[in-house]
Structure formats: C-alpha cells, structure tokens
Amino acid sequence: MGRFVDLCGEIAAEAEEGPEGLVLAPDVRARLRAEWEEEDIEDATGLVRDSLLQSELVDAADSLSGRMVEVLGAFGEAGAFHAAVAGTGPLSADVLSGLARRVERLEEILEVYREGSPPDRRGFDALRRRLMDQGIEEEMRSGAPPDSRDDEDE
C-alpha cells in the first residue's frame, strides 16, 4: 500500500489539469510505466483526481455554507422572522425552514473537513430556535401544554 501511496504522490506532483481531467506528460507516464502497470497508473490518477475534486467541493461547500449561515442569520432577528411568517418577507417561513435544515446538516459535515474557523452562527441559531418554536408561542406564553389528541379521537 505504501508504494501505491508513493505513486499517487508522484502523480499529484506531476499531473496537470487537462480538458478531460488529469493528464500526465508522455515522459512522466513512460517513467512510471517502468515500475507500474498501466492499470495501476490509471487507478492512482483516478484517486488523485477524486481527491482534488473532493477538496474543491469541500472548499466550495464551506464558502457557500458560510454565506448561507450569514444570510439566514439575518432572519433570526424578530422583525425579519415575523415578516417571513406573515408572508411579507422575501422568503417564507417554509423556505427558511428547509434551507436552515439543509445548511445545518452541511455545517455538521463540514466540521470534519473545515480547516479554518466556522462562521458566526448566532443569527442562524436564533433563526433555528424561532423556527422550532413557531406555532407553540401561545402555549409557551400561557404555560399551557401543547395540544394533545384525545384517546377517543384515535
């Protein structure tokens, strides 16, 4: 396995991005063929390509997620949230809820890959709390338990 990792390292250092993916110069490919089967070279090239694409994907997802946390965080403020619930804001509460769920999951995944610091989540977390509390505000104010179904209705 260590030798294959070395092959991947060589390919990563020598390959260039071409129109159809990573391309090895003919002299590099000839040098590698002296020690490796063509199938091994292709497998290693595929792994290097996939690794580079994954890095780009993580970077793009991190950037996009950070922006979404910022944008959605603006709806954590009471006025903006109430406008969304009332249908007078630029996004409905349903749209905000769907986006917030997806961004939250993306943020959980990015914690594993993120190298820098995470975005400021205060507004985003406030939005998530407001979304979770939506519909139970009256019960929270009055101290009454949420509506429960009678056994005879079932």
C-alpha positions as CSV (number, residue, x, y, z in Angstrom):
1,M,0.0,0.0,0.0
2,G,2.9,2.4,0.8
3,R,4.2,2.0,-2.7
4,F,0.8,2.9,-4.2
5,V,0.6,6.0,-2.0
6,D,4.0,7.0,-3.4
7,L,2.6,6.5,-6.9
8,C,-0.3,8.8,-6.1
9,G,2.0,11.4,-4.7
10,E,4.1,11.3,-7.9
11,I,1.0,11.7,-10.0
12,A,-0.3,14.5,-7.8
13,A,3.0,16.3,-8.3
14,E,3.4,15.7,-12.0
15,A,-0.1,15.7,-13.4
16,E,-1.7,18.8,-15.0
17,E,-5.3,19.6,-15.4
18,G,-6.5,18.9,-18.9
19,P,-9.8,19.2,-20.7
20,E,-10.8,15.6,-19.7
21,G,-9.2,15.5,-16.2
22,L,-5.6,15.0,-15.0
23,V,-3.1,14.4,-17.7
24,L,0.4,13.0,-17.3
25,A,3.1,14.2,-19.7
26,P,4.3,11.4,-22.0
27,D,7.8,11.3,-20.4
28,V,6.3,11.0,-16.9
29,R,3.9,8.3,-18.0
30,A,6.8,6.4,-19.6
31,R,8.9,6.7,-16.4
32,L,6.0,5.4,-14.3
33,R,5.4,2.5,-16.7
34,A,8.9,1.3,-15.9
35,E,7.7,0.4,-12.4
36,W,4.0,0.2,-12.7
37,E,1.3,-1.4,-14.8
38,E,-0.9,0.9,-16.8
39,E,-3.9,-0.1,-14.8
40,D,-2.2,1.0,-11.5
41,I,-1.3,4.3,-13.1
42,E,-4.9,4.9,-14.2
43,D,-6.2,3.8,-10.8
44,A,-3.8,6.2,-9.0
45,T,-4.7,9.0,-11.4
46,G,-8.4,8.5,-10.7
47,L,-7.8,8.6,-6.9
48,V,-5.7,11.8,-7.2
49,R,-8.4,13.3,-9.4
50,D,-11.1,12.3,-6.9
51,S,-9.1,13.7,-4.0
52,L,-8.6,17.0,-5.8
53,L,-12.3,17.3,-6.7
54,Q,-13.3,16.5,-3.1
55,S,-11.0,19.3,-1.9
56,E,-12.6,21.7,-4.3
57,L,-16.1,20.5,-3.3
58,V,-15.3,21.0,0.4
59,D,-13.9,24.5,-0.2
60,A,-16.9,25.5,-2.3
61,A,-19.4,24.0,0.2
62,D,-17.6,25.7,3.1
63,S,-17.8,29.1,1.3
64,L,-21.4,28.6,0.3
65,S,-22.5,27.3,3.7
66,G,-20.8,30.2,5.4
67,R,-22.6,32.7,3.3
68,M,-25.9,30.9,3.8
69,V,-25.4,30.9,7.6
70,E,-24.8,34.7,7.3
71,V,-27.9,35.3,5.0
72,L,-30.2,33.0,7.0
73,G,-28.9,34.5,10.2
74,A,-30.5,37.9,9.2
75,F,-33.9,36.1,9.6
76,G,-33.0,35.3,13.2
77,E,-33.9,38.8,14.1
78,A,-37.5,39.1,15.3
79,G,-38.8,41.6,12.7
80,A,-37.4,39.7,9.7
81,F,-38.7,36.4,11.1
82,H,-42.2,37.7,11.7
83,A,-42.3,39.1,8.2
84,A,-41.4,35.7,6.8
85,V,-44.1,34.0,8.9
86,A,-46.6,36.7,7.8
87,G,-45.6,36.2,4.2
88,T,-44.4,39.7,3.7
89,G,-40.7,39.0,3.7
90,P,-38.6,38.0,0.8
91,L,-38.7,34.3,1.9
92,S,-41.4,32.3,3.5
93,A,-41.0,30.5,6.8
94,D,-41.3,27.2,5.0
95,V,-38.4,28.1,2.6
96,L,-36.4,29.4,5.6
97,S,-37.0,26.1,7.4
98,G,-36.0,24.0,4.5
99,L,-32.8,26.0,3.9
100,A,-31.9,26.0,7.6
101,R,-32.2,22.3,7.9
102,R,-30.0,21.7,4.9
103,V,-27.4,24.2,5.9
104,E,-27.4,22.8,9.5
105,R,-26.6,19.3,8.0
106,L,-24.0,20.8,5.8
107,E,-22.4,22.6,8.7
108,E,-22.3,19.3,10.7
109,I,-20.5,17.6,7.8
110,L,-18.1,20.5,7.2
111,E,-16.9,20.3,10.8
112,V,-14.9,17.2,9.8
113,Y,-13.3,18.9,6.8
114,R,-13.1,22.6,7.7
115,E,-9.6,23.9,8.3
116,G,-10.5,27.4,9.3
117,S,-12.9,28.7,11.9
118,P,-16.6,28.2,11.4
119,P,-18.9,31.1,10.5
120,D,-20.6,33.2,13.2
121,R,-23.7,31.2,13.9
122,R,-25.5,33.5,16.4
123,G,-28.2,34.8,14.0
124,F,-28.5,31.4,12.3
125,D,-29.0,29.6,15.6
126,A,-31.6,32.3,16.6
127,L,-33.5,31.5,13.4
128,R,-33.4,27.8,14.1
129,R,-34.8,28.4,17.6
130,R,-37.6,30.6,16.2
131,L,-38.4,28.0,13.6
132,M,-38.6,25.3,16.2
133,D,-40.8,27.4,18.4
134,Q,-43.1,28.5,15.6
135,G,-46.7,27.5,16.3
136,I,-46.1,26.9,20.0
137,E,-45.6,30.6,21.0
138,E,-49.1,30.9,22.6
139,E,-48.6,27.7,24.7
140,M,-45.2,29.0,25.8
141,R,-46.6,32.3,26.9
142,S,-49.6,30.8,28.7
143,G,-47.7,27.9,30.2
144,A,-50.2,25.5,28.7
145,P,-49.0,22.2,27.3
146,P,-49.2,21.9,23.5
147,D,-52.4,20.5,22.1
148,S,-52.7,16.8,22.7
149,R,-55.1,14.4,21.0
150,D,-57.8,12.7,23.0
151,D,-57.6,8.9,23.1
152,E,-61.2,8.6,21.7
153,D,-60.2,10.6,18.6
154,E,-57.7,7.9,17.5
